[in-house]
Amino acid sequence: MLGTARGNNETRDMLKNINEIKRDHIRLHTNELGIWLNVREINWVGPHEPVSYWTTVKRLGQPPATEERVEHSIITTPDDLTNWVVSPQEIEKAIDQLLANRRYFQICGRCRRLHPVGHMHDDFACQSCAEKNLGMVY
């Protein structure tokens, strides 16, 4: 019974962690050219100076179907650039793929939590675990 409660707490913590990552490091951006998936990247300009910026990683959805587009297979009018269609499933799939991309996110081998690459000490430990367990100071 104790193992089940512990497993439930770990699962709840993992979901909370992923939801925080989604909230703080992933966004959808729309404009007249479509729907874009963005990720917040973190770089360090000094030992105590993180700088973050948004990077576009993927265009989502499809332009609305029109007879003119089907015939010519090109965008011909400004109206073709609006009303893009994207399903919630496509958005979730793209976000899941982004979360699994080691260029942007990694799982700490110590705390087993997902972190942006900019918050990892190395390929195995996040900065928090490196402070707690390896004596690092950030």
N, C-alpha and C positions, 0 to 999 in steps of 0.2 A: 504493500500500500504506500509506503514511504517513497519508493522508487517512482510510482505513478504520479504522486504529487510533485516530486522533483522534476519529472519529465514534463508535466503540464506547465510548471513555472518556467522551465527552459524554453518551451515552445512559445509561451506567452511573451517572454522577453525577446525572443527572436523576431516574432511578429511586430512587437513594438519597435524594435531596432529597424526593421525593414520599412515600416511606416514612417519613421523619422527620416530615414534616408530618402524615401520618396518625397516627403514634404520639403526637405531642406536642400536636396541636391538634384531633383529632377523636375522639369516643368514642360508644359506644352505652350508653344507660342504660335499665334496665328497672325497671318497677314494676308494681303491680297494674292499672294503666290501659293498659299497652302497652309498646312498644319505641320509644325516642326517639333521634334522632340529634342530638348536641350538638357545638358548635364552641367552641373557646377563642378569645375575643376579647381584644385587648390595647389598653389605653388608657394614657395617660401623665398622671400627676398632677403631675409635675415633670420637669425635664430628665433626671433619672437615676432616675426612679421609675415603672417600668412596673407596671401592675396588670392582672391577667388574671382573667377570669370565664367561666363556661360559659353558653352560650346554647342553648336548645333550638330547633332549626330545622325538625324534621320528625318526625312520628309514622310509624312503619313498620309494615308488616304488616297483617294482617286478624285480627279476633277469630275464634275457632274457630266453625265452622259448627254450628248447632244447629237443630233443627226449630222451636223456639220463636222464635228470632231470625228465621228465614226467614218465619214467619207474621206476626210483628208488626213486624219491621225495627227493633227497639229493644233496648237492653240491659236485661234484666229482673232478673237476679240477679247477686250478686257473683261467682259462678262464671264468668259471661260475660266478666269482666275479666281472667281468667287464661288461660294457654296460647295466647298470641297466636302467629300463624303468619307467618313471614317467611322468604323464600328468600335464600340467599347472593347470588343475582343481584340481588335487590331492594336488598340492603344495598350492594353494590358500585356499583350504578347511582346510588343516593342519595349515596354518598360522592363519586363522580365529578362529579355535579351540584354538590355543595357545593364541591369543589375548583375548579370553573369559575366559581363565583359571585364576581364582583369586589367584592362587599360585604365578603367575608371574606378572599379571597386574591388576590394579583396577581403577575404575573411581572415581575421586574426587567428593564428594557431593556438593562442593561449586562451582568450576569452570567447572565441568562436562567434564573434559578432562581425557583421559586415561594416566596412569602413571605406570612405573615399581614399583613393591611393595617396592623396596628399596628407592623410592622417595616419599613414603607416610608417613605422620606423624602418622596417625592411620587409622582405617578402613573407616573413613569419609572424611578426609582432606589430601590433598597433602602437601608437605613441604612448597611450595610457598604460598598456602592459609593459612597455619598455621602461617606463618610469618606475612602475611598481616592482618589476621583477629583475630588471637588468641594470638598475641604478642610473639610467639616463635622465638628464635634466633638459626639459624643453621650456 
